[in-house]
Amino acid sequence: MTKFNDLPSDDNSYLFDPKILKDINWENATCTFKNNISIANPGDSLVMRPLRDDDFHQDYLELLGQLTKVGKIEEETFFKRFEEMKECCGTYYIIVIEDLKNNRIIGTSSLIIEHKFIHTAGQRGRIEDVVVDNEFRGKQLGKLLVQALVLVAKKLGVYKISLECKIHNIPFYELFGFKKDEQSFMIQRFEEMY
Ligand SMILES: CC(C)(COP(=O)(O)OP(=O)(O)OC[C@H]1O[C@@H](n2cnc3c(N)ncnc32)[C@H](O)[C@@H]1OP(=O)(O)O)[C@@H](O)C(=O)NCCC(=O)NCCS
């Protein structure tokens, strides 16, 4: 069982260096955690870590299926997309919580960094694809996943971070300092093509 503190920095199978998670400054956290839950100890047999190139086999896509339509994805496609993300160094931070008892991913969230010219060649962050497995909800894991990435974004020096969510999830995201913006959010969907 690989514990959080033992995640190796030189393991090339991770999407990003696990050290980034270990170096988070939790003093900047805006929410509190019950039951002594922490990044180093998310629960019995659970470990938080970056997405790994073999997570296709740990039910990562099945978990995303609890959030939205995933479609049929072969292992080769998963691996290719993973490698593309990894090559965009400093852009994709996908974290997961694995249940080591069953080798299953039971929680995930993503931080995507946009690299800009504006704001003195600044960076902005987006939180996406937050989901906790049905059986593990209400155990502080969603909070841990989002808080961790908000703090990673802060450490990376983004000038702002945003997300889109359903109205009923607004109170959840307010825990991390997100506020409803008065700007209009516009969208055009091409989903029927896929
Ligand atoms: C939303 C979600 C990620 C929350 O994860 P979770 O592990 O169940 O939540 P946690 O146990 O970490 O924390 C929930 C806390 O937020 C509060 N909360 C507020 N609004 C909430 C909401 N809409 N859903 C869940 N918790 C909410 C809870 O009261 C709880 O407070 P507490 O810590 O004081 O008890 C999870 O319910 C989920 O995967 N939902 C389906 C997918 C989804 O909607 N994802 C978000 C897409 S924008």
The ligand as an SDF file (V2000), in Angstrom:
LIG
                    3D

 48 50  0  0  0  0  0  0  0  0999 V2000
  -20.8260   17.4160   -4.6610 C   0  0  0  0  0  0  0  0  0  0  0  0
  -19.9570   16.2830   -4.1720 C   0  0  0  0  0  0  0  0  0  0  0  0
  -18.6250   16.2640   -4.9350 C   0  0  0  0  0  0  0  0  0  0  0  0
  -19.6620   16.5040   -2.6680 C   0  0  0  0  0  0  0  0  0  0  0  0
  -18.7990   15.4940   -2.2010 O   0  0  0  0  0  0  0  0  0  0  0  0
  -18.9730   14.7990   -0.7870 P   0  0  0  0  0  0  0  0  0  0  0  0
  -17.7690   13.9540   -0.5540 O   0  0  0  0  0  0  0  0  0  0  0  0
  -20.2830   14.1070   -0.7050 O   0  0  0  0  0  0  0  0  0  0  0  0
  -19.0120   16.0500    0.1960 O   0  0  0  0  0  0  0  0  0  0  0  0
  -18.2110   16.2490    1.5570 P   0  0  0  0  0  0  0  0  0  0  0  0
  -18.5780   15.1500    2.5020 O   0  0  0  0  0  0  0  0  0  0  0  0
  -16.7780   16.4590    1.3070 O   0  0  0  0  0  0  0  0  0  0  0  0
  -18.7190   17.6730    2.0910 O   0  0  0  0  0  0  0  0  0  0  0  0
  -19.9470   18.0940    1.9730 C   0  0  0  0  0  0  0  0  0  0  0  0
  -20.0940   19.3300    2.8640 C   0  0  0  0  0  0  0  0  0  0  0  0
  -20.5950   20.3400    2.0120 O   0  0  0  0  0  0  0  0  0  0  0  0
  -21.9200   20.6720    2.4040 C   0  0  0  0  0  0  0  0  0  0  0  0
  -22.7130   20.8340    1.1730 N   0  0  0  0  0  0  0  0  0  0  0  0
  -23.3170   21.9470    0.8280 C   0  0  0  0  0  0  0  0  0  0  0  0
  -23.9300   21.8000   -0.3320 N   0  0  0  0  0  0  0  0  0  0  0  0
  -23.7140   20.5500   -0.7530 C   0  0  0  0  0  0  0  0  0  0  0  0
  -24.1060   19.8220   -1.9130 C   0  0  0  0  0  0  0  0  0  0  0  0
  -24.8500   20.3490   -2.8540 N   0  0  0  0  0  0  0  0  0  0  0  0
  -23.6900   18.5620   -2.0280 N   0  0  0  0  0  0  0  0  0  0  0  0
  -22.9300   17.9930   -1.0530 C   0  0  0  0  0  0  0  0  0  0  0  0
  -22.5250   18.6580    0.0720 N   0  0  0  0  0  0  0  0  0  0  0  0
  -22.9320   19.9300    0.2230 C   0  0  0  0  0  0  0  0  0  0  0  0
  -22.3890   19.4960    3.2570 C   0  0  0  0  0  0  0  0  0  0  0  0
  -23.3610   19.9250    4.1670 O   0  0  0  0  0  0  0  0  0  0  0  0
  -21.1070   19.0960    3.9610 C   0  0  0  0  0  0  0  0  0  0  0  0
  -20.8450   19.9490    5.0390 O   0  0  0  0  0  0  0  0  0  0  0  0
  -20.0870   19.4220    6.3710 P   0  0  0  0  0  0  0  0  0  0  0  0
  -18.6720   19.1460    6.0010 O   0  0  0  0  0  0  0  0  0  0  0  0
  -20.2220   20.5620    7.3160 O   0  0  0  0  0  0  0  0  0  0  0  0
  -20.7740   18.1740    6.8000 O   0  0  0  0  0  0  0  0  0  0  0  0
  -20.6700   14.8930   -4.2930 C   0  0  0  0  0  0  0  0  0  0  0  0
  -21.9210   14.9760   -3.6610 O   0  0  0  0  0  0  0  0  0  0  0  0
  -20.8730   14.4190   -5.7180 C   0  0  0  0  0  0  0  0  0  0  0  0
  -20.0040   13.7560   -6.2810 O   0  0  0  0  0  0  0  0  0  0  0  0
  -22.0220   14.7390   -6.3230 N   0  0  0  0  0  0  0  0  0  0  0  0
  -22.3670   14.3020   -7.6850 C   0  0  0  0  0  0  0  0  0  0  0  0
  -21.5130   14.9650   -8.7340 C   0  0  0  0  0  0  0  0  0  0  0  0
  -21.5640   16.4740   -8.6420 C   0  0  0  0  0  0  0  0  0  0  0  0
  -22.6060   17.0790   -8.5260 O   0  0  0  0  0  0  0  0  0  0  0  0
  -20.3650   17.0760   -8.7310 N   0  0  0  0  0  0  0  0  0  0  0  0
  -20.2100   18.5130   -8.7050 C   0  0  0  0  0  0  0  0  0  0  0  0
  -20.2290   19.0140  -10.1100 C   0  0  0  0  0  0  0  0  0  0  0  0
  -20.1910   20.7520  -10.1700 S   0  0  0  0  0  0  0  0  0  0  0  0
  1  2  1  0
  2  3  1  0
  2  4  1  0
  2 36  1  0
  4  5  1  0
  5  6  1  0
  6  7  2  0
  6  8  1  0
  6  9  1  0
  9 10  1  0
 10 11  2  0
 10 12  1  0
 10 13  1  0
 13 14  1  0
 14 15  1  0
 15 16  1  0
 15 30  1  0
 16 17  1  0
 17 18  1  0
 17 28  1  0
 18 19  1  0
 18 27  1  0
 19 20  2  0
 20 21  1  0
 21 22  1  0
 21 27  2  0
 22 23  1  0
 22 24  2  0
 24 25  1  0
 25 26  2  0
 26 27  1  0
 28 29  1  0
 28 30  1  0
 30 31  1  0
 31 32  1  0
 32 33  2  0
 32 34  1  0
 32 35  1  0
 36 37  1  0
 36 38  1  0
 38 39  2  0
 38 40  1  0
 40 41  1  0
 41 42  1  0
 42 43  1  0
 43 44  2  0
 43 45  1  0
 45 46  1  0
 46 47  1  0
 47 48  1  0
M  END
$$$$
